[in-house]
Amino acid sequence: MDKNRFEGSARELGGKLQSAFGDAFGSDKNAAEGRLRQAEGAAQDLYGQGREALRDASHYASDLYENAGAYAERGSKVVRHKVHQNPLSALLVAGLIGFVLGLVARDRD
């Protein structure tokens, strides 16, 4: 858990308690300060969540980058196996892809 999330949650809880105390005893100052602390804590917690999400995304991206070769090799093995099992279907699919690419290239000119 990110430090900001922990501190933000604690600040938010403290603000809720202070606000409830101010409301219960009629202290507008304590109620207002408590609501302010609660909002600050919620913002800090949200900031911590964003940092965690960014850190997770960067770890995921670096994992994909580091293992790209293994993923490509595994994919090429699957395609090679399918082509050996069904050569006529593979030829038909390759011809269809070539035809579509030809149509796209012709329309661009």
C-alpha positions as CSV (number, residue, x, y, z in Angstrom):
1,M,0.0,0.0,0.0
2,D,1.3,3.4,-1.0
3,K,2.3,5.7,1.9
4,N,0.0,8.4,0.6
5,R,-3.0,6.1,0.6
6,F,-2.3,5.1,4.2
7,E,-1.8,8.7,5.4
8,G,-4.7,9.9,3.4
9,S,-7.0,7.3,4.8
10,A,-5.9,8.1,8.4
11,R,-6.4,11.9,7.8
12,E,-9.8,11.3,6.3
13,L,-10.8,9.2,9.3
14,G,-9.5,11.8,11.7
15,G,-11.4,14.5,9.8
16,K,-14.6,12.4,10.0
17,L,-14.2,12.1,13.8
18,Q,-13.4,15.8,14.3
19,S,-16.4,16.7,12.1
20,A,-18.7,14.4,14.1
21,F,-17.3,15.9,17.4
22,G,-17.9,19.4,16.1
23,D,-21.4,18.6,15.0
24,A,-22.2,16.8,18.3
25,F,-21.1,19.6,20.5
26,G,-22.1,22.5,18.3
27,S,-18.6,23.6,17.4
28,D,-18.8,25.0,13.9
29,K,-15.0,25.5,13.8
30,N,-14.3,21.9,14.7
31,A,-16.9,20.7,12.2
32,A,-15.5,22.8,9.4
33,E,-11.9,21.8,10.2
34,G,-12.9,18.2,10.3
35,R,-14.5,18.4,6.9
36,L,-11.4,20.1,5.5
37,R,-9.2,17.4,6.9
38,Q,-11.5,14.8,5.5
39,A,-11.3,16.3,2.0
40,E,-7.5,16.6,2.3
41,G,-7.3,12.9,3.3
42,A,-9.6,11.8,0.5
43,A,-7.4,13.8,-2.0
44,Q,-4.2,12.3,-0.7
45,D,-5.7,8.8,-0.8
46,L,-6.7,9.4,-4.4
47,Y,-3.2,10.6,-5.2
48,G,-1.8,7.4,-3.7
49,Q,-4.2,5.3,-5.8
50,G,-3.0,7.1,-9.0
51,R,0.6,6.4,-8.1
52,E,-0.1,2.7,-7.5
53,A,-2.0,2.4,-10.8
54,L,0.9,4.1,-12.6
55,R,3.5,1.9,-10.9
56,D,1.4,-1.2,-11.8
57,A,1.1,-0.1,-15.5
58,S,4.8,0.5,-15.8
59,H,5.6,-2.9,-14.4
60,Y,3.2,-4.5,-16.8
61,A,4.7,-2.6,-19.8
62,S,8.2,-3.5,-18.8
63,D,7.2,-7.1,-18.5
64,L,5.7,-7.0,-22.0
65,Y,8.8,-5.4,-23.3
66,E,11.2,-7.9,-21.7
67,N,9.1,-10.9,-22.8
68,A,8.2,-9.7,-26.3
69,G,10.5,-12.2,-28.0
70,A,9.1,-15.1,-26.1
71,Y,5.5,-14.0,-26.9
72,A,6.4,-13.6,-30.6
73,E,8.1,-17.0,-30.7
74,R,5.2,-18.7,-29.0
75,G,2.8,-17.1,-31.5
76,S,4.8,-18.1,-34.5
77,K,4.9,-21.7,-33.3
78,V,1.1,-21.7,-33.0
79,V,0.7,-20.3,-36.5
80,R,3.3,-22.7,-37.9
81,H,1.4,-25.6,-36.3
82,K,-1.9,-24.5,-37.7
83,V,-0.5,-24.1,-41.2
84,H,0.9,-27.6,-41.1
85,Q,-2.4,-29.0,-39.9
86,N,-4.5,-27.1,-42.5
87,P,-2.4,-26.0,-45.4
88,L,-5.3,-25.3,-47.7
89,S,-7.1,-23.2,-45.2
90,A,-3.9,-21.3,-44.4
91,L,-3.4,-20.6,-48.1
92,L,-7.0,-19.4,-48.5
93,V,-6.7,-17.0,-45.5
94,A,-3.3,-15.7,-46.8
95,G,-4.9,-15.1,-50.2
96,L,-7.9,-13.3,-48.6
97,I,-5.6,-11.1,-46.5
98,G,-3.5,-10.2,-49.6
99,F,-6.7,-9.4,-51.6
100,V,-8.0,-7.1,-48.9
101,L,-4.6,-5.4,-48.6
102,G,-4.6,-4.9,-52.3
103,L,-8.0,-3.3,-52.2
104,V,-6.9,-1.0,-49.5
105,A,-3.7,0.0,-51.3
106,R,-5.6,0.6,-54.5
107,D,-8.2,2.8,-52.9
108,R,-5.4,5.0,-51.3
109,D,-4.0,5.9,-54.7
